Amino acid sequence: MVVWLYLKDESHFISGLVIGTGLLSYLFLVTFQLTEPSPLPSTFQITWTSEYKINGQNLRGFAKTKTGDKLYIVYTFSSEQEKNYYENNSLTGFIYLVQGELSAPIPPAHPYAFSMEKYLLSKGAVGIVEISDWMFVEEKKSIQSFLAKQRHTIKKHIERTFPQWLVAEAQALLIGLQDQVDNELQRAYQKLGITHLFAISGLHVALVSWLFFEGLLRIGIRREIATIVLVIILPIYGVLAGGAPSVWRAVSVVELMLLMRHVKWQLPINDALAISFIGFVLLEPGVIFQIGFQLSYLATSSLIYSGVIFKQTTTTLIRSFFITLVCQLLVYPLLLHHFYEISISSFIANIIFVPLFSFVILPINIVLLVLTFISLPVAKIFFAIYEPLRVWLTEFILYIQQWPFQLWTPGKPSFWLICVAMGSVLVGLYYLEKKHYGKFVAVILLPAFVIHVSPMLFKETKLTFLNVGQGDCTVIELPFRRAVYVIDSGGILRFEQESWKTAESPYEVGRQIVVPFLKGKGIRDIDIFIVTHADADHVEGAEEVLQEINMQEIHVTPGSLDKPVMHDLLIEAKKRRIPVKEKMQGTAWQMGNISFHYLWPRDTHYEGNNDSIVLFVQQGSFRALLTGDLEEAGEHQLIKLYKSQLANITLLKAGHHGSKTSSTEQFVELLQPELTIFSAGLKNRYGHPHEEVMERFFSRNLPTLITGLDGTIEVRVHENIWSVQKEKDLVQ
């Protein structure tokens, strides 16, 4: 930022103000927000804000105490009637007397997973409270609660009057609600780099402001009066639109420009943006950690300070390309830091879809919403014309997102690489402005190439045992990433329950834990995906991984393919033409000085846990045994077959999460592992690992680690030396 402001000849005062505000906000957060919150009384009062969601049986969102502390509230509905009431009424401004305990957020599963702690920090919240009981006190009347109710009314009106196909889009574009956006469509937008079009952006605010202002002028209202009315209306629109950072950034900048013009003061737009930034951070310091806030101000700055580049273009199409190019380049280091990948196709897709959404689809939705209030029969006629066209566009988007090579996934770069990349973009844009195109290309591509290859520059073999809760997932990376093997994918055993309790956006281990880890590490391909056996906690997340990461082949234990839990994985594998092979004892392969052997099963008749694929890995004197959910009978067979090979092993991934039916006395006595890892969820319902099993290891002074307690565990092997890093070390 300092370099950018210097290159653009910005005044020292403005530069210092922007940078100083950012630093002061960071120091404020570190000093005050990161301290331990004070204990809450047994009963206390909360007032709900407009930030909350209902998902299945749970209500989650933010509320404030009498002292002004912000809390993240979790409440479980006791009945369908209670849920229906809160779905049909706005909670904003409702005051409750509640009982609950303040708790700290659970640490992320690994360094690339969602961090609840960072999320709360960005929202200025001090902790999480799970409500055990509450009692309604009163409704606090305010402008904010009134506008929240109007937003809720519009939400319900759209659900009642719009065709089902168009509800999600209308709610997203008109009031900033994305709760009903289909996951498949959302992923398609991400691959094309046009996710921002499904949110209310600065361009939307500018367009709505222009339409409203011109409308007032057309009906004969004086320009001065129209300006004042617009100044009053814009903040109201900001609340109705959901109050995202991009919305308030656009609203505040437009407000400043209008007010200064009204009093005959000249305020450059870059100064208006700087004042908006400062005001935003001072009012809500935690916002500086929000991704939307960072991207919004950075992208807008790129457009403001690149006027010279845009003036050099000769046609609208070329100008659109350069606008996209400048914006995407400046935010790409930030995107990699947060999401570990960027869309390559976005450079073209935005040229097509930004004008389409901004000047066609958004105005159409505004007109349709107005028509539903004026005359529903007339609106239905327009819906009959528009819906098929919009469905066709959605199908087209879903089709083109299947094209290969649309995403660049280099992983999460180190901090210094992020800084180098950002610096190279600023220098590159300077060269572009000066028409030094060769230097521009070179200075942009060189850091990008380093970012691309850096995740592969390691000499060790890495075995990572992911913290996937009550399940298994192991990732093996060979030196210089010559190959990647993934064993199981974690998953959740889902029980039948009443429909009203079923979450619309269920928790998915594969998509929310495994995929972010792989992408964060820059893993773009899996050479072999191994499904040890057909249990939900080992394979339920596999389909989600397959949808996001390329696989060369899939190995399964014989006889397991007809099990219901394998159904989704097999459909996805067939769709992507990935071979699925049944493997058993005797399968072996070598990669350099590392050998891999399947020691089990021996037959093709699948009977469950004891037919898990057992993998033996050897590199020099380092030997690892990964046993799936193998139990007592299977362990006895391994002892008979491989007694000398398994004696005094280096690393054991214990069978069946440490169940008392596995890790038998005889098995532990033979192996005497230097380290044993139990893949088991924190406070799981099964009590894994069982205390009897743990005693077998403790009595022999054999070290153990548990993913539920120690988090994700990484074992590194270089020649004959091996080391262990736990989650807290990996995060650092």
C-alpha positions in Angstrom: 0.0 0.0 0.0 2.9 2.4 0.8 4.5 1.7 -2.6 1.2 2.2 -4.4 0.4 5.5 -2.7 3.9 6.7 -3.5 3.8 5.7 -7.2 0.5 7.5 -7.5 1.9 10.7 -6.0 -0.6 10.6 -3.2 -0.2 13.2 -0.4 1.8 12.2 2.6 -1.1 13.2 4.8 -3.6 10.9 3.2 -1.1 8.1 2.9 -0.2 8.4 6.6 -3.9 8.6 7.6 -4.9 5.4 5.8 -1.9 3.4 6.9 -2.0 4.7 10.5 -5.7 3.9 10.8 -5.0 0.3 9.7 -2.2 -0.1 12.2 -4.1 1.5 15.1 -7.1 -0.8 14.4 -4.8 -3.8 14.4 -3.2 -2.7 17.7 -6.7 -2.1 19.2 -7.9 -5.5 18.3 -4.7 -7.2 19.6 -4.9 -5.3 22.9 -8.6 -5.4 23.7 -10.5 -7.9 21.5 -8.1 -10.8 21.9 -8.2 -10.8 25.7 -10.3 -13.4 27.5 -13.9 -12.3 27.9 -15.2 -11.8 31.4 -17.5 -14.5 32.8 -21.3 -14.1 32.3 -23.8 -14.3 35.1 -26.1 -17.3 35.3 -28.9 -15.4 33.6 -28.3 -12.3 31.4 -30.1 -10.2 28.8 -29.4 -10.2 25.1 -30.7 -8.1 22.2 -30.7 -9.8 18.8 -29.0 -8.1 15.9 -29.9 -8.6 12.2 -27.1 -11.1 11.7 -28.6 -14.5 12.3 -29.5 -17.7 10.4 -31.9 -20.6 10.9 -30.5 -23.9 9.6 -32.5 -27.0 10.4 -33.1 -27.2 14.2 -30.5 -24.5 15.0 -30.6 -20.7 15.3 -27.2 -19.1 15.2 -26.3 -15.4 15.1 -25.1 -12.4 16.9 -26.7 -10.6 19.9 -25.5 -7.9 22.3 -25.6 -7.8 26.0 -26.6 -4.8 28.2 -22.9 -3.8 28.5 -22.6 -3.8 24.7 -20.6 -7.0 24.3 -21.3 -8.9 21.2 -21.9 -12.7 21.5 -22.4 -15.5 19.0 -25.5 -17.2 20.1 -26.5 -20.9 19.4 -30.0 -22.0 20.2 -31.8 -25.3 19.4 -35.5 -25.1 18.7 -37.6 -27.4 20.8 -40.5 -27.8 18.3 -41.4 -27.3 14.7 -43.9 -24.6 15.8 -41.2 -22.6 17.5 -39.0 -22.8 14.4 -41.8 -21.7 12.2 -42.5 -18.7 14.4 -38.9 -17.4 14.1 -38.8 -18.2 10.4 -41.8 -16.0 9.8 -40.8 -13.1 12.1 -37.8 -10.9 12.3 -35.7 -11.4 15.5 -33.9 -8.1 15.2 -34.4 -6.0 18.3 -36.0 -8.8 20.4 -34.7 -8.8 24.0 -34.5 -12.1 25.9 -33.4 -13.2 29.3 -31.2 -16.2 28.7 -29.3 -18.9 30.5 -26.1 -20.2 29.0 -22.3 -20.4 29.4 -19.7 -18.5 27.5 -17.3 -20.8 25.7 -14.2 -20.3 23.6 -14.4 -21.4 19.9 -13.0 -24.8 18.9 -9.7 -24.5 17.1 -9.7 -25.1 13.3 -9.2 -28.7 12.2 -6.0 -27.6 10.4 -4.2 -24.4 9.3 -6.4 -24.1 6.1 -9.8 -24.8 7.7 -12.4 -22.3 8.7 -11.4 -20.6 12.0 -14.3 -19.7 14.3 -11.9 -17.6 16.4 -10.9 -15.4 13.5 -14.6 -15.1 12.4 -15.6 -13.9 15.8 -12.7 -11.5 15.9 -13.8 -10.0 12.5 -17.3 -9.5 13.9 -16.1 -8.0 17.2 -17.7 -10.8 19.2 -16.1 -12.0 22.5 -17.3 -15.6 22.5 -19.9 -18.2 21.9 -22.9 -18.9 24.1 -25.1 -22.0 23.7 -28.5 -21.1 25.2 -30.1 -23.6 27.5 -33.2 -21.6 28.2 -34.6 -18.2 27.3 -37.6 -16.0 28.0 -38.9 -13.2 25.9 -38.7 -9.8 27.6 -39.7 -7.1 25.1 -39.1 -5.8 21.6 -36.7 -2.9 21.3 -38.0 -0.3 18.9 -35.5 1.3 16.6 -34.9 2.3 13.0 -32.6 -0.6 12.5 -35.1 -3.2 13.8 -37.9 -1.5 11.7 -35.7 -1.8 8.6 -34.8 -5.4 9.4 -38.5 -6.2 9.6 -39.0 -4.7 6.2 -36.1 -6.7 4.8 -37.6 -9.9 6.3 -41.0 -8.9 4.8 -39.4 -8.5 1.3 -37.7 -11.9 1.8 -41.0 -13.6 2.5 -42.7 -11.7 -0.3 -40.2 -13.0 -2.8 -40.6 -16.5 -1.6 -44.4 -16.3 -2.0 -44.5 -14.5 -5.4 -41.4 -15.4 -7.3 -41.1 -18.8 -9.1 -39.0 -21.2 -7.1 -36.2 -21.1 -9.7 -35.8 -17.3 -9.3 -36.2 -16.9 -5.5 -32.5 -17.4 -4.6 -31.3 -15.0 -7.3 -33.8 -12.3 -6.4 -33.0 -12.5 -2.7 -29.3 -12.3 -3.4 -29.4 -9.4 -5.8 -32.1 -7.4 -4.1 -31.6 -7.8 -0.3 -28.2 -9.5 -0.1 -29.5 -12.9 1.2 -27.6 -15.9 -0.2 -29.1 -18.6 2.1 -31.0 -20.4 -0.7 -28.3 -20.2 -3.4 -27.8 -23.8 -4.7 -24.3 -25.2 -3.7 -23.7 -26.5 -7.2 -24.5 -23.1 -8.8 -22.4 -21.3 -6.2 -19.4 -23.5 -7.0 -19.9 -22.8 -10.7 -19.8 -19.1 -10.0 -16.6 -19.6 -8.0 -14.9 -21.5 -10.8 -15.8 -18.8 -13.3 -14.7 -16.1 -10.9 -18.1 -14.3 -10.8 -19.3 -15.0 -7.3 -19.3 -11.3 -6.6 -22.3 -11.0 -9.1 -24.5 -13.0 -6.7 -23.9 -10.3 -4.0 -24.8 -6.7 -3.8 -21.7 -4.8 -4.9 -20.7 -1.2 -5.4 -21.8 -1.4 -9.0 -25.3 -2.4 -7.9 -25.5 0.5 -5.4 -24.3 2.9 -8.1 -26.9 1.6 -10.5 -29.7 1.8 -8.0 -28.6 5.3 -7.0 -28.5 6.4 -10.6 -31.9 4.9 -11.4 -33.5 6.5 -8.3 -31.9 9.9 -8.9 -32.8 10.0 -12.6 -36.3 8.8 -11.7 -36.7 11.8 -9.3 -35.5 14.2 -12.0 -37.9 12.8 -14.6 -40.9 13.4 -12.4 -39.9 17.0 -12.0 -38.1 17.1 -8.6 -35.3 19.7 -8.5 -31.7 18.3 -8.6 -30.9 19.8 -5.1 -33.9 18.1 -3.5 -33.2 14.9 -5.4 -29.7 14.9 -4.0 -31.0 15.3 -0.4 -33.6 12.6 -0.8 -30.9 10.2 -2.2 -28.6 11.0 0.7 -31.5 10.0 3.1 -32.5 6.9 1.1 -29.0 5.4 0.5 -28.4 4.3 4.2 -31.9 2.8 4.3 -31.0 0.8 1.2 -27.7 -0.2 2.8 -29.6 -1.8 5.7 -32.2 -3.4 3.4 -29.4 -4.8 1.3 -27.9 -6.6 4.2 -25.1 -4.2 5.2 -22.2 -6.1 3.7 -18.9 -4.2 3.6 -19.1 -3.7 -0.2 -22.5 -2.2 0.3 -21.5 0.3 3.0 -18.3 1.1 1.1 -20.3 2.1 -1.9 -23.0 3.9 0.1 -20.6 5.9 2.1 -18.5 7.0 -0.9 -21.6 8.0 -2.8 -22.9 9.9 0.3 -19.7 11.8 0.7 -19.5 12.7 -3.0 -23.2 13.9 -3.0 -22.8 15.9 0.2 -19.6 17.6 -0.9 -21.1 18.4 -4.2 -24.2 19.8 -2.5 -22.1 22.3 -0.4 -19.9 23.1 -3.5 -16.8 21.4 -2.2 -14.6 19.4 -4.5 -13.7 16.0 -3.0 -11.7 13.6 -5.2 -13.1 10.1 -5.2 -9.9 8.6 -3.8 -10.1 10.9 -0.8 -13.8 9.9 -0.4 -12.7 6.2 -0.4 -10.0 6.9 2.1 -12.4 8.7 4.4 -14.9 5.8 4.0 -12.2 3.3 4.9 -11.1 5.3 8.0 -14.7 5.8 9.2 -15.6 2.1 8.7 -12.5 0.9 10.7 -13.0 3.3 13.5 -16.7 2.3 13.9 -16.1 -1.4 13.6 -12.3 -2.3 14.0 -12.8 -6.0 13.5 -14.0 -5.4 9.9 -10.5 -5.0 8.8 -10.2 -8.8 9.1 -13.3 -9.5 6.9 -12.5 -10.8 3.5 -15.3 -8.9 1.8 -14.0 -5.6 3.3 -10.5 -6.3 2.2 -11.5 -7.3 -1.4 -14.0 -4.4 -1.7 -11.6 -1.6 -0.9 -8.6 -3.1 -2.7 -10.6 -3.7 -5.9 -12.1 -0.2 -5.8 -8.6 1.3 -5.2 -7.3 -0.6 -8.3 -10.0 1.0 -10.4 -9.6 4.5 -9.1 -5.8 4.6 -9.5 -5.8 2.9 -13.0 -7.5 5.7 -14.9 -4.4 6.2 -17.1 -4.4 2.6 -18.2 -8.1 2.7 -19.0 -7.7 5.8 -21.1 -5.2 4.1 -23.3 -7.9 1.6 -24.5 -9.7 2.3 -27.8 -12.8 0.2 -27.6 -15.3 -0.7 -24.9 -14.4 -4.4 -25.1 -10.7 -3.8 -24.6 -11.5 -1.4 -21.7 -13.7 -4.0 -20.0 -10.8 -6.5 -20.3 -8.3 -4.1 -18.8 -10.7 -3.2 -15.9 -11.0 -6.9 -15.2 -7.3 -7.5 -15.6 -6.3 -4.7 -13.2 -8.9 -5.6 -10.6 -8.1 -9.4 -10.7 -4.3 -8.8 -10.6 -4.4 -6.6 -7.6 -6.6 -8.9 -5.5 -5.0 -12.2 -6.6 -2.5 -12.4 -3.7 -5.3 -11.8 -1.2 -7.5 -14.4 -2.9 -4.7 -17.0 -2.6 -4.1 -16.1 1.0 -7.8 -16.7 1.8 -9.0 -19.3 -0.7 -5.7 -20.9 -2.0 -7.0 -20.8 -5.6 -8.1 -18.2 -8.2 -10.2 -18.5 -11.4 -8.3 -18.1 -14.6 -11.5 -17.9 -16.6 -12.6 -14.9 -14.6 -10.6 -12.6 -16.9 -13.0 -13.5 -19.7 -16.1 -14.4 -17.8 -16.4 -11.0 -16.1 -16.3 -9.2 -19.4 -19.5 -11.1 -20.3 -21.3 -11.5 -17.0 -20.7 -8.2 -15.2 -22.6 -6.1 -17.8 -25.2 -8.9 -18.2 -26.0 -9.0 -14.4 -25.6 -5.3 -13.7 -27.5 -3.9 -16.6 -30.0 -6.7 -17.5 -30.6 -9.2 -14.7 -30.5 -6.8 -11.8 -32.9 -4.2 -13.4 -35.2 -7.1 -14.4 -35.3 -8.3 -10.8 -36.1 -4.8 -9.6 -38.9 -4.4 -12.1 -40.3 -7.9 -11.3 -40.3 -7.1 -7.5 -42.1 -3.9 -8.1 -44.7 -5.7 -10.3 -45.4 -8.3 -7.7 -46.5 -5.5 -5.3 -48.5 -3.7 -8.0 -50.2 -6.6 -9.9 -49.3 -10.2 -9.4 -51.1 -11.4 -12.5 -49.1 -9.0 -14.7 -45.9 -10.1 -12.9 -46.7 -13.7 -13.7 -46.8 -12.9 -17.4 -43.3 -11.5 -17.2 -42.1 -14.4 -15.1 -43.4 -16.8 -17.8 -41.1 -15.0 -20.3 -38.1 -14.4 -18.0 -37.9 -17.7 -16.1 -37.1 -20.0 -19.2 -34.4 -17.5 -20.3 -32.9 -17.4 -16.8 -33.0 -21.2 -16.5 -31.2 -21.5 -19.9 -28.5 -19.1 -18.6 -28.0 -21.1 -15.5 -27.7 -24.3 -17.5 -25.2 -22.6 -19.7 -23.2 -21.5 -16.7 -23.2 -25.0 -15.2 -22.1 -26.3 -18.6 -19.1 -24.0 -19.1 -17.9 -24.4 -15.5 -17.2 -28.1 -16.4 -14.4 -27.1 -18.9 -11.0 -28.0 -17.6 -8.1 -25.7 -16.5 -10.3 -22.9 -15.1 -8.8 -22.8 -11.7 -5.2 -22.2 -10.6 -4.6 -23.8 -7.2 -1.1 -23.2 -6.0 -2.0 -23.4 -2.3 -1.6 -20.8 0.4 1.6 -18.8 -0.2 3.9 -17.9 2.7 3.6 -14.3 4.0 6.7 -13.1 2.3 5.5 -14.5 -1.0 2.2 -12.7 -0.6 4.2 -9.5 -0.1 6.4 -10.1 -3.1 3.3 -10.9 -5.3 1.5 -7.8 -4.2 4.6 -5.7 -4.8 5.1 -7.2 -8.2 1.5 -6.4 -9.2 1.9 -2.7 -8.2 5.2 -2.5 -10.1 3.6 -4.4 -13.0 0.6 -2.0 -13.2 3.1 0.9 -13.2 4.8 -0.7 -16.2 1.5 -1.2 -17.9 0.6 2.4 -17.4 4.0 3.3 -19.0 3.3 0.8 -21.9 6.3 -1.4 -21.0 4.4 -4.5 -21.8 7.3 -6.9 -21.8 8.4 -5.8 -18.3 4.7 -5.9 -17.2 4.4 -9.6 -18.2 7.8 -10.6 -16.7 7.2 -8.9 -13.3 3.8 -10.5 -13.0 4.6 -14.0 -14.1 7.9 -14.5 -12.2 6.4 -14.4 -8.6 3.4 -16.4 -9.8 5.7 -19.1 -11.0 7.5 -19.1 -7.7 4.2 -19.4 -5.9 3.2 -22.3 -8.1 6.3 -24.4 -7.6 7.0 -23.5 -3.9 4.6 -26.1 -2.4 6.5 -28.9 -4.2 10.0 -27.9 -3.0 10.4 -30.3 -0.1 12.6 -33.4 0.4 10.7 -35.2 3.1 7.9 -37.8 2.8 4.9 -36.3 4.6 2.2 -38.4 6.3 -0.6 -36.1 7.6 -3.4 -37.4 9.8 -6.2 -35.0 9.4 -8.5 -34.0 12.3 -11.8 -34.9 10.6 -13.7 -35.6 13.9 -14.9 -39.1 14.4 -13.4 -40.5 11.2 -10.3 -41.2 9.2 -8.3 -39.3 6.6 -4.6 -39.6 5.9 -2.7 -37.7 3.2 0.7 -39.0 2.0 2.9 -36.7 0.0 6.1 -38.0 -1.5 9.3 -35.8 -1.8 8.9 -33.0 -4.4 5.3 -34.2 -4.6 6.1 -36.9 -7.1 2.9 -38.6 -5.9 0.0 -37.9 -3.5 -2.0 -40.7 -1.9 -5.1 -40.0 0.2 -6.5 -42.8 2.5 -10.2 -42.3 3.4 -12.0 -39.0 3.5 -13.8 -38.8 6.8 -17.5 -38.4 6.9 -20.6 -38.3 9.1 -23.0 -41.0 10.0 -26.3 -39.3 9.3 -29.4 -40.6 11.2 -33.0 -40.3 10.1 -34.8 -37.4 11.7 -37.9 -35.2 11.3 -37.7 -33.1 8.2 -37.9 -29.8 10.1 -34.7 -30.7 12.0 -32.8 -31.4 8.8 -30.2 -28.7 8.0 -30.6 -27.0 4.6 -26.8 -26.6 4.6 -25.5 -29.7 6.3 -21.9 -30.0 7.6 -19.8 -31.8 5.1 -16.4 -33.1 6.2 -15.1 -33.7 2.7 -15.9 -30.2 1.5 -15.2 -28.3 4.7 -12.2 -30.1 6.1 -10.4 -32.3 3.6 -10.7 -30.1 0.4 -9.4 -26.9 2.1 -6.4 -28.9 3.4 -5.6 -30.3 0.0 -6.0 -26.9 -1.7 -4.2 -25.0 1.0 -1.2 -27.3 0.4 -1.5 -26.8 -3.3 -2.4 -30.4 -4.0 -4.2 -30.4 -7.4 -4.1 -34.1 -8.1 -4.4 -37.3 -6.1 -2.6 -40.2 -7.7 -4.4 -42.9 -5.6 -7.4 -42.5 -3.4 -7.7 -45.4 -1.1 -11.1 -46.3 0.6 -10.1 -48.7 3.3 -13.7 -50.0 3.8 -17.3 -49.0 3.3 -18.1 -47.1 6.5 -19.6 -43.6 6.5 -16.8 -42.2 8.7 -14.2 -43.2 6.1 -16.0 -42.7 2.8 -19.0 -40.3 3.2 -16.9 -37.3 2.3 -15.2 -38.9 -0.7 -17.7 -37.6 -3.3 -17.1 -34.0 -2.1 -13.3 -34.5 -2.5 -13.7 -36.0 -5.9 -15.8 -33.0 -7.1 -13.0 -30.6 -6.2 -9.7 -32.5 -6.7 -8.5 -34.6 -9.7 -8.0 -38.3 -9.0 -6.1 -40.8 -11.2 -7.5 -43.9 -9.7 -9.5 -45.2 -6.7 -8.7 -48.4 -4.7 -11.4 -50.1 -2.6 -11.5 -53.3 -0.6 -13.0 -56.2 -2.5 -16.8 -56.8 -2.2 -17.5 -53.3 -0.8 -18.8 -51.6 -4.1 -22.4 -52.7 -3.6 -22.7 -51.0 -0.1 -25.1 -48.0 -0.1 -22.5 -45.6 1.4 -20.3 -46.1 -1.7 -23.1 -45.1 -4.1 -22.4 -41.4 -4.4 -18.6 -41.9 -4.8 -19.1 -44.5 -7.6 -21.6 -42.2 -9.5 -19.1 -39.3 -9.3 -16.2 -41.5 -10.4 -18.1 -42.8 -13.4 -19.1 -39.3 -14.4 -15.4 -38.2 -14.3 -14.1 -41.5 -15.9 -11.9 -42.4 -12.9 -11.1 -46.1 -12.6 -12.2 -47.8 -9.4 -10.2 -50.9 -8.6 -10.6 -53.6 -6.0 -7.3 -54.3 -4.2 -6.2 -56.9 -1.7 -3.1 -58.5 -0.2 -0.2 -58.7 -2.6 -0.6 -55.3 -4.3 2.7 -53.4 -4.0 4.5 -50.5 -5.7 7.7 -48.5 -5.4 8.4 -44.8 -5.7 12.1 -44.1 -5.4 13.3 -45.5 -2.1 9.7 -45.7 -0.7 7.7 -48.9 -0.9 4.0 -49.5 -0.4 2.3 -52.8 0.3 -1.3 -53.9 0.9 -1.1 -56.5 3.6 -4.8 -57.1 4.0 -7.5 -58.3 3.1 -6.9 -61.8 1.7 -10.3 -62.7 0.2 -13.0 -61.0 -1.9 -15.9 -61.6 0.6 -16.5 -58.3 2.4 -17.6 -58.5 6.0 -16.9 -55.1 7.4 -14.1 -53.6 9.6 -11.9 -56.7 9.4 -11.7 -56.5 5.6 -10.2 -53.0 5.8 -7.3 -52.3 3.4 -4.1 -52.3 5.5 -1.2 -50.3 4.0 2.4 -50.8 5.0 4.8 -48.0 4.1 8.6 -48.3 4.3 11.4 -45.7 3.7 14.7 -46.9 4.9 14.4 -47.8 8.6 11.1 -46.0 8.9 8.1 -48.3 8.8 4.4 -47.3 9.1 1.3 -49.4 9.4 -2.1 -47.9 8.5 -4.8 -50.3 9.6 -8.2 -48.7 8.7 -10.8 -50.1 11.1 -9.1 -53.5 11.5 -10.2 -55.3 14.7 -9.0 -58.2 16.8 -9.5 -61.0 14.2 -7.7 -59.0 11.5 -4.8 -58.1 13.8 -4.3 -61.8 14.7 -4.1 -62.7 11.0 -1.5 -59.9 10.5 0.6 -61.3 13.4 0.5 -64.8 11.8 1.5 -63.5 8.3 3.9 -60.7 9.0 5.3 -61.2 12.5 8.9 -60.3 11.9 8.1 -57.5 9.4 5.8 -55.7 11.9 7.9 -56.1 15.1 9.1 -52.8 16.6 7.5 -50.7 14.0 8.0 -46.9 13.7 4.5 -45.6 13.3 1.1 -47.1 13.8 -2.3 -45.6 12.8 -4.4 -47.6 15.3 -7.3 -49.5 14.1 -11.0 -48.5 14.5 -10.2 -45.2 16.2 -8.9 -46.9 19.4 -12.0 -49.1 20.0 -11.6 -51.8 22.6 -12.1 -54.4 19.9 -8.8 -53.4 18.3 -5.2 -52.7 19.3 -5.2 -56.0 21.2 -2.5 -56.9 23.9 -0.7 -59.3 21.6 -0.7 -56.8 18.7 0.7 -53.9 20.7 3.3 -56.2 22.3 4.6 -57.2 18.9 4.6 -53.9 17.2 5.9 -51.7 20.1 5.4 -48.6 17.9 7.5 -45.6 18.5 4.4 -43.5 17.9 0.7 -44.5 17.7 -1.9 -42.1 16.3 -5.6 -42.5 17.1 -8.0 -40.8 14.6 -10.9 -40.0 16.9 -13.2 -37.1 17.4 -13.1 -34.8 20.5 -15.6 -36.0 23.1 -17.1 -38.6 20.7 -20.1 -40.6 21.7 -18.2 -43.9 21.4 -15.5 -43.1 24.0 -12.7 -43.6 21.5 -9.9 -44.3 22.1 -11.0 -46.6 24.8 -9.3 -46.3 28.2 -8.3 -50.1 28.2 -6.6 -49.6 24.8 -4.8 -46.5 26.0 -3.6 -48.4 29.1 -1.9 -51.0 26.8 0.2 -48.2 25.4 0.8 -46.3 28.6 1.9 -49.4 30.5 4.6 -49.9 27.9 5.6 -46.2 27.8 4.6 -46.1 24.1 3.9 -42.5 22.9 0.4 -41.8 21.5 -1.4 -38.8 19.8 -5.1 -38.3 19.3 -6.4 -36.1 16.4 -9.4 -35.0 18.5 -7.1 -33.7 21.2 -3.9 -32.9 19.4 -5.5 -31.8 16.1 -4.0 -32.5 12.7 -0.7 -34.4 13.0 2.1 -34.4 10.4 4.9 -36.9 10.4 7.9 -36.0 8.2 10.5 -38.6 7.1 13.8 -37.7 5.5 16.2 -40.6 4.9 16.1 -42.4 8.3 15.1 -39.4 10.4 11.5 -38.7 11.2 9.8 -35.9 13.2 6.3 -35.0 14.3 4.4 -31.7 14.1 1.0 -31.2 15.8 -1.6 -28.7 14.8 -0.5 -25.8 17.0 3.0 -26.1 15.4 1.5 -26.3 11.9 -0.6 -23.2 12.5 2.4 -21.2 13.7 
